[in-house]
Amino acid sequence: MKKAQIVIGLGFGDEGKGITTDFLASQNPEAVVIRFSGGQQAAHTVMIDERKHVHSSFASGALRGLPSYFTEHCTIHPVFLLNEREELKAKNGNVELHIHPLAKVTTPFDVWQNRNNARNLEHGTCGKGIGATMKRHESPYKLFAADLMAPREMLIEKLKGIAYYYGFGDENVVSELLQPFLEAIDRIDWKINDYNYLASFDHLIFEGSQGVLLDMDHGVFPNVTYAHTTSKNACEICKLLKIEDIEMYYVTRSYSTRHGNGWMSNEKAMYLKNNEEETCTFNEYQKELRTGDIDYKLLNYALKVDGAYVFPAKKNLIITCLDQIDVKFKVEILDVEFDAVYGSYSPYSKDFKRIL
């Protein structure tokens, strides 16, 4: 019988979905890891012995040696993908990546829009073009993974249309921006496959992006992501593939975090010890990583929201960064009855242990 494990963040992102996915990948080396939302803005950090990798354009089983799959709900950027592929190769990771034909392609013009539009900066952005890409796909100016396999003349015409959509009128500027983009496309051996590819696996690990509290339907607008960060997309794929054995892994840090603008409860500055491997540090678009005490009401809210999308499934809770708090995490006041609770005291998935 086919089995699916779905990893979901319960906060505003940065909960530890990467090391949770790697933990599952270490137990299931024959699995495939599937990204079902988000794209190149992810920063899912995995450490295996002395090797460390921040997964963005590849799923968080890649350093462990598992293949990656990006669904139609994801975005890809050929330049970012190529750069990460070279990093993974140097670390002996698995660079096998299969992409759904309808995955959305981010262009240099989308990145420019995210980084220079005042409204985007106010609402929050990673500066990787995700929001602009999703917004553009509501217009006629679409670009899908399948288009990367089209005749070059057709692809260039589509890209010129996107440049026009954003108001780029100087052909020299357009050509300059497109040169590294087109070169990256030529250097990648594209594997564009629909969901029939996933049908060949008996074990599927679904790696979520960001967190339930940033979901486009359930977060506090306008500071939300342009994606379904609940298990909605993953469960729909499981239904399509007729997978009924589903196990949920809900992830939270032992304290609250938010990287970027927007409402946050219980916010306060915290001194984070043993924090040399923290990936979510200051950047010019998201600014500082914000912290605060854990909010159990918000955790219960996120669990309730995600429960509306999930098939009958086993439910597990993952608590990361337990070394940062001096008080006991109060699992007993969460509304969900979990089959197991796992804890991590470091950024290594090998340190995961069952605590309840």
C-alpha positions as CSV (number, residue, x, y, z in Angstrom):
1,M,0.0,0.0,0.0
2,K,1.3,3.5,-0.9
3,K,2.0,5.8,2.0
4,A,2.3,9.6,2.3
5,Q,3.8,11.7,5.1
6,I,3.0,15.4,5.0
7,V,5.1,18.0,6.8
8,I,3.2,21.3,7.7
9,G,4.5,24.3,9.6
10,L,2.1,25.6,12.3
11,G,3.4,29.2,12.4
12,F,4.6,31.9,10.1
13,G,7.3,29.7,8.7
14,D,10.9,28.9,9.9
15,E,9.5,26.1,12.2
16,G,11.9,23.3,11.1
17,K,10.2,21.7,8.2
18,G,13.5,21.0,6.5
19,I,15.1,19.0,9.3
20,T,11.7,17.2,9.8
21,T,11.7,16.2,6.1
22,D,15.3,15.1,6.3
23,F,14.4,13.0,9.4
24,L,11.7,11.3,7.4
25,A,14.0,10.9,4.4
26,S,16.6,9.2,6.6
27,Q,14.0,6.6,7.6
28,N,12.7,6.1,4.0
29,P,15.6,6.1,1.5
30,E,13.4,4.8,-1.3
31,A,10.9,7.7,-1.1
32,V,10.5,10.8,-3.2
33,V,10.2,14.3,-1.6
34,I,7.5,16.6,-3.0
35,R,7.3,20.3,-2.7
36,F,3.6,21.3,-3.0
37,S,3.7,25.0,-2.4
38,G,6.1,27.9,-2.6
39,G,9.3,27.7,-4.5
40,Q,12.7,29.3,-4.6
41,Q,12.1,31.5,-1.6
42,A,12.3,28.5,0.8
43,A,15.3,28.3,3.2
44,H,15.0,24.8,4.6
45,T,18.3,24.0,6.3
46,V,19.6,20.4,6.6
47,M,22.9,19.3,8.3
48,I,24.3,15.8,7.8
49,D,27.6,15.5,9.7
50,E,29.7,18.3,8.4
51,R,27.6,18.9,5.3
52,K,25.1,21.7,5.4
53,H,22.7,22.8,2.7
54,V,19.9,25.3,2.5
55,H,17.2,23.8,0.2
56,S,15.2,26.2,-2.0
57,S,14.9,24.9,-5.5
58,F,15.3,21.3,-4.4
59,A,13.4,19.4,-1.7
60,S,14.9,18.7,1.7
61,G,15.7,15.1,0.9
62,A,18.2,16.0,-1.7
63,L,21.3,16.2,0.6
64,R,20.2,12.8,2.0
65,G,20.1,11.4,-1.6
66,L,16.4,11.4,-2.4
67,P,15.0,12.8,-5.7
68,S,12.8,15.9,-5.7
69,Y,9.5,16.8,-7.3
70,F,7.9,20.2,-7.7
71,T,4.2,20.2,-8.2
72,E,2.0,22.5,-10.3
73,H,1.5,24.7,-7.2
74,C,5.2,25.6,-7.0
75,T,7.4,28.2,-8.7
76,I,10.9,27.7,-10.2
77,H,13.6,30.1,-11.3
78,P,16.2,28.6,-13.7
79,V,19.1,30.7,-12.4
80,F,18.4,30.0,-8.8
81,L,17.9,26.4,-9.6
82,L,21.1,26.1,-11.5
83,N,23.1,27.8,-8.8
84,E,21.7,25.4,-6.1
85,R,22.3,22.4,-8.3
86,E,26.0,23.2,-8.5
87,E,26.1,23.6,-4.7
88,L,24.4,20.2,-4.2
89,K,26.7,18.5,-6.6
90,A,29.7,19.7,-4.6
91,K,28.1,18.2,-1.5
92,N,27.3,14.9,-3.2
93,G,23.6,15.5,-2.9
94,N,20.9,14.2,-5.3
95,V,20.2,16.8,-8.1
96,E,17.5,14.7,-9.7
97,L,14.5,17.1,-10.0
98,H,11.2,16.4,-11.7
99,I,8.8,19.3,-12.3
100,H,5.1,19.3,-13.1
101,P,4.5,20.8,-16.6
102,L,2.2,23.5,-15.0
103,A,4.7,24.7,-12.3
104,K,5.0,28.4,-12.7
105,V,8.3,29.9,-13.9
106,T,9.7,33.1,-12.3
107,T,11.5,35.4,-14.6
108,P,14.0,38.2,-14.0
109,F,11.2,40.7,-14.4
110,D,9.2,39.1,-11.6
111,V,12.2,39.3,-9.3
112,W,12.7,43.0,-10.2
113,Q,9.0,43.6,-9.4
114,N,9.3,42.0,-6.0
115,R,12.4,43.9,-5.1
116,N,11.4,47.4,-6.4
117,N,7.6,47.6,-5.8
118,A,6.9,49.7,-2.7
119,R,3.7,47.8,-1.9
120,N,5.5,44.4,-2.1
121,L,8.1,45.7,0.3
122,E,5.5,46.9,2.7
123,H,3.5,43.7,2.7
124,G,6.6,41.5,2.9
125,T,8.8,39.7,0.4
126,C,11.8,37.4,0.2
127,G,12.9,39.2,-3.0
128,K,12.8,36.0,-5.0
129,G,9.9,36.9,-7.3
130,I,7.3,34.5,-5.9
131,G,4.4,36.9,-5.2
132,A,4.9,38.7,-8.5
133,T,5.0,35.4,-10.4
134,M,1.7,34.2,-8.8
135,K,0.0,37.6,-9.4
136,R,1.2,37.6,-13.0
137,H,-0.4,34.2,-13.6
138,E,-3.8,35.8,-13.0
139,S,-3.1,37.8,-16.2
140,P,-2.7,36.4,-19.8
141,Y,1.1,36.6,-19.4
142,K,1.8,33.1,-18.0
143,L,4.9,31.0,-18.2
144,F,4.9,27.4,-17.2
145,A,7.7,24.7,-16.8
146,A,6.4,23.1,-20.1
147,D,7.2,26.4,-21.9
148,L,10.9,25.9,-21.2
149,M,10.8,23.0,-23.6
150,A,9.0,25.0,-26.4
151,P,10.9,26.3,-29.5
152,R,13.3,29.1,-28.4
153,E,11.6,31.7,-30.6
154,M,8.3,31.0,-28.9
155,L,9.8,31.2,-25.4
156,I,11.5,34.5,-26.1
157,E,8.2,35.9,-27.4
158,K,6.5,34.9,-24.2
159,L,9.3,36.5,-22.1
160,K,9.1,39.7,-24.1
161,G,5.4,39.8,-23.3
162,I,6.1,39.5,-19.6
163,A,8.7,42.3,-19.9
164,Y,5.9,44.4,-21.6
165,Y,3.5,43.4,-18.8
166,Y,5.9,45.0,-16.2
167,G,6.6,48.1,-18.4
168,F,10.1,47.3,-19.7
169,G,10.4,49.2,-22.9
170,D,14.1,49.2,-23.5
171,E,15.1,46.2,-25.6
172,N,18.7,46.3,-24.5
173,V,17.7,46.1,-20.9
174,V,15.4,43.2,-21.6
175,S,18.1,41.4,-23.5
176,E,20.6,42.0,-20.7
177,L,18.2,40.6,-18.0
178,L,17.3,37.6,-20.2
179,Q,20.8,36.5,-21.1
180,P,21.7,34.6,-17.8
181,F,18.1,33.4,-17.6
182,L,18.3,31.7,-21.0
183,E,21.8,30.4,-20.4
184,A,20.6,28.7,-17.2
185,I,17.7,27.1,-19.1
186,D,20.2,25.7,-21.7
187,R,22.4,24.2,-19.0
188,I,19.7,22.3,-17.1
189,D,18.5,18.8,-18.2
190,W,14.8,19.4,-17.6
191,K,12.7,16.6,-16.4
192,I,9.1,17.8,-17.0
193,N,6.8,15.1,-15.7
194,D,3.1,15.0,-14.6
195,Y,1.9,13.0,-11.5
196,N,2.3,9.7,-13.3
197,Y,6.0,10.0,-12.2
198,L,4.9,9.9,-8.5
199,A,2.8,6.8,-9.1
200,S,6.0,4.8,-9.4
201,F,6.8,5.4,-5.7
202,D,5.3,3.5,-2.8
203,H,6.4,6.2,-0.3
204,L,5.9,9.9,-0.7
205,I,7.1,12.7,1.6
206,F,5.3,16.0,1.1
207,E,7.4,19.0,2.3
208,G,5.3,22.1,3.1
209,S,6.4,25.7,2.7
210,Q,6.2,28.6,5.2
211,G,3.4,28.0,7.7
212,V,-0.4,27.8,8.2
213,L,-0.5,31.4,9.6
214,L,0.8,32.7,6.3
215,D,-1.7,30.8,4.2
216,M,-3.4,33.0,1.5
217,D,-6.9,32.1,2.9
218,H,-6.2,31.9,6.6
219,G,-3.4,34.4,7.4
220,V,-4.0,38.0,8.3
221,F,-4.2,39.9,5.0
222,P,-2.3,41.6,3.4
223,N,0.8,40.0,5.1
224,V,0.3,36.6,3.7
225,T,2.0,34.4,1.1
226,Y,0.5,33.8,-2.4
227,A,0.0,30.0,-1.7
228,H,-1.9,27.4,0.2
229,T,0.5,26.5,3.0
230,T,-2.0,24.1,4.6
231,S,-2.1,20.4,3.6
232,K,-4.8,21.3,1.0
233,N,-2.6,20.7,-2.1
234,A,-0.9,17.6,-0.7
235,C,-4.2,16.0,0.2
236,E,-5.6,16.7,-3.2
237,I,-2.6,15.0,-4.8
238,C,-3.0,12.0,-2.4
239,K,-6.6,11.7,-3.5
240,L,-5.6,11.8,-7.2
241,L,-3.0,9.0,-6.6
242,K,-5.5,7.1,-4.4
243,I,-3.3,7.2,-1.3
244,E,-5.2,6.6,1.9
245,D,-2.4,5.8,4.3
246,I,-1.5,9.4,5.4
247,E,0.6,10.6,8.3
248,M,0.8,14.2,9.3
249,Y,3.8,15.9,10.9
250,Y,3.0,19.3,12.3
251,V,6.0,21.4,13.1
252,T,6.6,24.3,15.5
253,R,9.6,25.8,17.2
254,S,9.5,25.9,21.0
255,Y,8.9,29.7,20.7
256,S,7.3,31.9,18.1
257,T,9.0,33.4,15.1
258,R,8.1,35.7,12.2
259,H,10.4,36.8,9.4
260,G,8.9,39.9,7.8
261,N,6.1,42.4,8.3
262,G,2.7,41.7,9.8
263,W,0.8,40.9,12.9
264,M,2.4,38.7,15.5
265,S,1.2,37.8,19.0
266,N,3.4,37.5,22.1
267,E,6.3,39.3,20.3
268,K,9.4,40.0,22.4
269,A,13.1,40.1,21.8
270,M,14.8,36.8,22.8
271,Y,18.4,35.8,23.3
272,L,18.9,32.7,21.2
273,K,21.7,30.4,22.5
274,N,23.5,27.8,20.5
275,N,22.3,29.6,17.4
276,E,25.3,29.6,15.1
277,E,23.4,27.6,12.4
278,E,20.4,29.8,12.2
279,T,19.5,30.4,8.6
280,C,16.8,32.9,9.1
281,T,18.9,36.0,9.8
282,F,18.6,39.6,8.7
283,N,18.2,40.3,4.9
284,E,17.4,43.5,3.2
285,Y,13.9,42.4,2.2
286,Q,12.5,40.6,5.2
287,K,14.6,42.4,7.7
288,E,15.1,40.9,11.2
289,L,13.8,37.5,12.4
290,R,11.2,38.4,15.0
291,T,10.7,36.2,18.1
292,G,8.2,35.8,21.0
293,D,6.7,33.3,23.4
294,I,4.8,30.4,22.0
295,D,1.1,31.1,21.5
296,Y,-0.9,28.0,22.2
297,K,-4.1,29.6,21.0
298,L,-2.5,30.2,17.6
299,L,-1.2,26.6,17.5
300,N,-4.7,25.3,18.1
301,Y,-6.1,27.6,15.5
302,A,-3.5,26.3,12.9
303,L,-4.3,22.7,13.8
304,K,-8.1,23.4,13.5
305,V,-7.6,25.1,10.1
306,D,-5.4,22.3,8.6
307,G,-7.7,19.6,10.0
308,A,-10.4,20.9,7.6
309,Y,-8.3,19.6,4.6
310,V,-6.8,16.4,5.9
311,F,-8.2,12.9,5.3
312,P,-8.4,10.6,8.3
313,A,-4.7,10.5,9.2
314,K,-2.2,9.8,12.0
315,K,-1.0,13.0,13.5
316,N,2.4,13.7,14.9
317,L,3.8,16.9,16.6
318,I,7.4,18.0,16.0
319,I,8.9,20.6,18.4
320,T,12.2,22.0,17.4
321,C,14.7,24.3,19.2
322,L,13.8,22.8,22.6
323,D,17.2,24.0,23.8
324,Q,16.0,27.6,23.7
325,I,13.4,27.4,26.5
326,D,13.6,26.7,30.2
327,V,10.0,25.7,30.7
328,K,8.1,22.6,29.5
329,F,6.2,22.8,26.2
330,K,2.6,22.2,27.1
331,V,1.5,19.6,24.6
332,E,-1.5,18.7,26.9
333,I,-3.3,22.0,26.1
334,L,-3.4,21.4,22.4
335,D,-6.8,20.4,21.0
336,V,-5.4,17.6,18.8
337,E,-4.7,14.1,20.1
338,F,-1.3,13.1,18.6
339,D,-0.1,9.6,17.9
340,A,3.5,10.7,18.8
341,V,5.4,13.8,19.8
342,Y,9.0,14.3,18.7
343,G,11.5,16.9,19.9
344,S,14.8,18.3,18.6
345,Y,17.4,20.1,20.6
346,S,19.7,21.1,17.7
347,P,19.7,21.7,13.9
348,Y,20.4,18.1,13.2
349,S,17.7,15.7,12.2
350,K,19.6,12.8,13.8
351,D,18.9,14.4,17.2
352,F,15.1,13.9,16.8
353,K,13.7,11.8,19.5
354,R,10.3,10.7,20.5
355,I,9.4,12.5,23.7
356,L,5.7,11.5,24.1
